[in-house]
């Protein structure tokens, strides 16, 4: 089930990905402060990274944001403003969450 889909801005890539207000946060475990989400990252073609990435989620200005782990994904995949990220829950080996990235270009 999809938790959110977002068209990225340069701020999302440089300062952390603030989850959109319409995110389906009920699919995330309840947390106070921070939590870690083991995530399989895949390209638009469906090719996953070799290992799951642990994304650190914390509250920023009252809204959840991805920080540690997110920066590594953004660099590795080469994300830029305008790219689209989908984050969803899917129970599979090694991780409970998946992130699919699609280039704007």
Backbone bond lengths (Angstrom), bond angles and torsions (degrees), N, CA, C in turn:
res aa  C-N    CA-C-N  psi(-1)  N-CA   C-N-CA  omega(-1)  CA-C   N-CA-C  phi
1 X - - - 1.449 - - 1.523 109.07 -
2 X 1.319 115.20 137.81 1.464 119.93 -177.43 1.528 111.56 -74.22
3 X 1.321 115.69 133.05 1.462 122.20 176.22 1.524 109.18 -92.58
4 X 1.350 116.90 -44.61 1.464 119.73 173.23 1.514 110.55 -161.16
5 X 1.310 114.65 163.31 1.464 124.07 171.84 1.517 105.44 -136.69
6 X 1.329 116.21 133.18 1.459 118.83 -175.10 1.518 111.14 -145.33
7 X 1.325 114.85 137.14 1.460 121.60 170.23 1.524 106.11 -85.48
8 X 1.322 116.61 122.48 1.457 121.60 -171.91 1.526 112.77 -76.37
9 X 1.319 114.01 147.26 1.465 121.94 171.06 1.532 106.89 -110.17
10 X 1.322 118.30 163.96 1.470 119.42 175.71 1.532 112.00 -57.62
11 X 1.317 118.57 -32.94 1.470 121.77 179.02 1.530 110.49 -64.42
12 X 1.342 117.79 -38.68 1.467 121.01 177.66 1.519 111.00 -58.69
13 X 1.303 117.29 -36.63 1.456 121.41 -176.48 1.525 111.22 -80.06
14 X 1.331 117.21 -38.15 1.463 121.37 -175.82 1.523 114.01 -83.90
15 X 1.323 117.84 -35.32 1.471 120.31 -172.30 1.518 114.54 -114.25
16 X 1.304 117.91 -3.59 1.456 121.21 -178.34 1.516 109.78 115.70
17 X 1.305 116.07 150.70 1.454 122.42 -176.24 1.522 110.27 -91.18
18 X 1.330 116.71 104.70 1.461 121.40 175.88 1.522 106.88 -78.42
19 X 1.340 116.41 126.40 1.452 120.06 -178.52 1.522 110.13 -67.14
20 X 1.333 117.29 140.32 1.467 120.34 -178.93 1.527 111.59 -63.48
21 X 1.351 116.98 154.64 1.467 120.36 -178.57 1.524 113.73 -61.06
22 X 1.322 117.95 -26.46 1.467 120.25 -178.57 1.537 112.77 -90.54
23 X 1.341 117.96 16.03 1.468 121.70 179.11 1.521 110.52 -63.46
24 X 1.317 115.51 145.15 1.464 122.19 178.24 1.531 108.48 -88.17
25 X 1.338 115.90 75.78 1.468 121.64 -173.10 1.521 113.03 -69.50
26 X 1.332 118.19 -14.02 1.458 120.40 177.70 1.528 111.51 -63.10
27 X 1.332 117.25 -20.22 1.462 120.74 179.46 1.528 112.77 -82.81
28 X 1.339 116.95 -7.67 1.465 120.98 175.22 1.519 108.83 -95.15
29 X 1.336 117.70 150.74 1.466 118.84 176.71 1.526 109.88 -65.98
30 X 1.352 117.27 147.47 1.465 118.59 176.71 1.525 109.65 -61.59
31 X 1.330 116.37 142.05 1.465 118.29 -179.53 1.517 110.66 -150.43
32 X 1.329 113.73 155.01 1.458 123.35 174.36 1.521 106.12 -119.37
33 X 1.292 117.94 117.57 1.459 120.47 177.53 1.505 113.57 87.94
34 X 1.362 117.17 -82.65 1.462 120.24 -177.35 1.523 110.75 -139.37
35 X 1.327 115.75 161.92 1.469 122.59 171.97 1.515 108.14 -152.72
36 X 1.321 115.68 160.13 1.452 121.51 177.92 1.515 109.24 -113.26
37 X 1.343 115.95 135.41 1.456 122.16 -177.44 1.524 109.59 -122.52
38 X 1.357 118.74 102.76 1.463 119.65 174.72 1.532 108.25 -64.19
39 X 1.326 116.36 125.75 1.460 121.18 -171.09 1.520 111.36 -134.09
40 X 1.313 116.28 135.79 1.458 121.96 171.76 1.518 106.78 -93.00
41 X 1.316 116.09 125.99 1.460 121.63 -178.10 1.520 108.39 -105.55
42 X 1.332 116.40 131.28 1.456 119.76 178.94 1.522 111.15 -134.03
43 X 1.305 114.44 150.68 1.464 120.66 178.34 1.527 108.90 -76.54
44 X 1.314 116.27 173.02 1.458 121.23 179.18 1.527 111.03 -60.25
45 X 1.336 117.15 -27.18 1.464 120.50 178.82 1.524 111.88 -78.40
46 X 1.345 116.72 -6.11 1.460 120.82 179.09 1.509 114.32 92.33
47 X 1.335 117.89 6.18 1.461 121.50 179.09 1.525 109.72 -81.40
48 X 1.342 118.76 116.16 1.461 120.29 -179.34 1.523 112.41 -83.87
49 X 1.343 115.31 156.20 1.462 120.15 169.47 1.520 107.05 -64.68
50 X 1.315 116.84 157.23 1.463 121.10 -174.96 1.530 113.01 -61.29
51 X 1.314 117.56 -37.30 1.467 122.01 -176.25 1.526 109.92 -126.93
52 X 1.337 117.31 149.06 1.468 119.17 172.97 1.532 110.33 -61.67
53 X 1.311 116.25 149.37 1.457 123.67 177.39 1.521 107.82 -108.73
54 X 1.326 117.73 134.40 1.455 120.61 176.13 1.518 108.42 -90.03
55 X 1.337 115.27 117.15 1.455 121.42 178.78 1.512 108.30 -97.64
56 X 1.310 116.07 130.84 1.460 122.82 177.03 1.528 107.58 -89.45
57 X 1.307 117.01 125.43 1.461 121.51 178.74 1.516 108.15 -114.68
58 X 1.323 116.47 127.91 1.456 120.87 178.32 1.519 108.85 -137.11
59 X 1.306 116.18 170.47 1.455 120.32 -179.40 1.516 109.34 -94.52
60 X 1.326 115.36 126.86 1.459 121.55 178.25 1.523 107.35 -126.04
61 X 1.327 116.59 121.62 1.473 121.93 -178.51 1.525 111.12 52.55
62 X 1.330 115.84 38.53 1.454 120.60 177.16 1.518 115.03 81.65
63 X 1.340 117.82 -0.50 1.458 120.98 -179.97 1.524 110.22 -123.41
64 X 1.339 117.67 141.06 1.465 119.86 178.05 1.527 111.35 -63.89
65 X 1.334 115.48 143.05 1.457 121.51 179.23 1.525 109.41 -141.14
66 X 1.336 116.61 145.22 1.456 122.49 173.58 1.517 108.09 -89.19
67 X 1.344 115.85 131.09 1.459 120.24 -179.77 1.532 109.01 -125.29
68 X 1.332 118.12 -101.26 1.463 121.63 -179.29 1.523 109.31 -53.79
69 X 1.287 116.98 137.04 1.462 121.11 -176.06 1.526 110.13 93.45
70 X 1.320 116.60 -45.54 1.461 120.98 177.46 1.527 110.43 -62.71
71 X 1.328 116.73 -43.17 1.461 120.74 -179.15 1.533 110.70 -61.38
72 X 1.324 116.70 -40.65 1.460 121.23 179.07 1.529 110.50 -64.15
73 X 1.328 116.66 -41.70 1.465 120.73 177.93 1.528 109.64 -62.34
74 X 1.318 116.95 -47.69 1.464 121.15 -177.59 1.529 110.84 -59.20
75 X 1.333 116.82 -42.65 1.459 120.33 179.61 1.531 111.33 -69.25
76 X 1.332 116.45 -47.45 1.455 121.14 -175.88 1.530 111.43 -62.43
77 X 1.312 115.82 -44.53 1.458 120.45 -177.33 1.527 111.04 -81.40
78 X 1.343 117.49 -19.37 1.457 121.44 -179.48 1.524 112.30 76.47
79 X 1.338 116.29 41.09 1.458 120.24 -178.27 1.520 111.81 -67.49
80 X 1.318 115.71 146.55 1.457 122.39 176.18 1.522 108.46 -137.29
81 X 1.330 115.61 168.47 1.452 120.19 177.23 1.524 110.27 -56.90
82 X 1.321 116.75 137.89 1.456 121.93 -178.35 1.515 113.77 98.30
83 X 1.352 117.72 -21.14 1.465 120.17 176.00 1.522 108.88 -65.82
84 X 1.329 115.74 157.07 1.464 120.47 -177.43 1.521 109.22 -115.79
85 X 1.328 115.83 133.10 1.457 123.17 178.42 1.524 108.49 -117.68
86 X 1.325 115.53 131.13 1.472 121.36 172.63 1.521 107.19 -115.78
87 X 1.308 116.71 131.17 1.462 121.98 -179.73 1.521 107.08 -122.25
88 X 1.318 116.42 126.05 1.457 118.96 -176.46 1.514 111.65 -145.55
89 X 1.322 114.21 163.07 1.459 121.80 -179.81 1.520 108.22 -94.50
90 X 1.316 114.76 128.73 1.462 121.19 176.83 1.514 107.37 -154.42
91 X 1.292 116.72 119.31 1.457 120.19 -179.00 1.521 109.16 -77.49
92 X 1.336 116.30 116.42 1.454 121.75 177.87 1.522 108.30 -147.68
93 X 1.304 115.73 173.42 1.462 120.21 -177.29 1.525 111.23 -63.54
94 X 1.326 116.74 125.82 1.450 121.93 174.50 1.510 115.76 92.50
95 X 1.324 118.67 -19.30 1.459 120.28 -178.51 1.525 110.13 -161.50
96 X 1.309 114.77 155.94 1.458 121.51 178.89 1.528 111.11 -102.02
97 X 1.324 116.92 -14.02 1.462 121.28 -176.25 1.513 111.07 -123.81
98 X 1.324 115.27 152.93 1.457 121.98 176.86 1.516 109.36 -131.61
99 X 1.325 114.75 146.59 1.455 121.19 175.79 1.518 106.97 -127.01
100 X 1.315 116.52 126.32 1.462 121.54 176.43 1.519 107.77 -111.86
101 X 1.320 115.85 132.37 1.469 120.61 -179.51 1.523 109.31 -114.24
102 X 1.312 115.51 142.08 1.460 121.39 179.40 1.515 108.76 -132.99
103 X 1.306 116.30 126.97 1.464 121.65 -178.83 1.514 110.50 -71.82
104 X 1.323 115.48 142.08 1.460 120.89 178.87 1.528 110.98 -73.43
105 X 1.321 116.62 -25.33 1.452 121.48 -173.98 1.459 116.82 -85.00
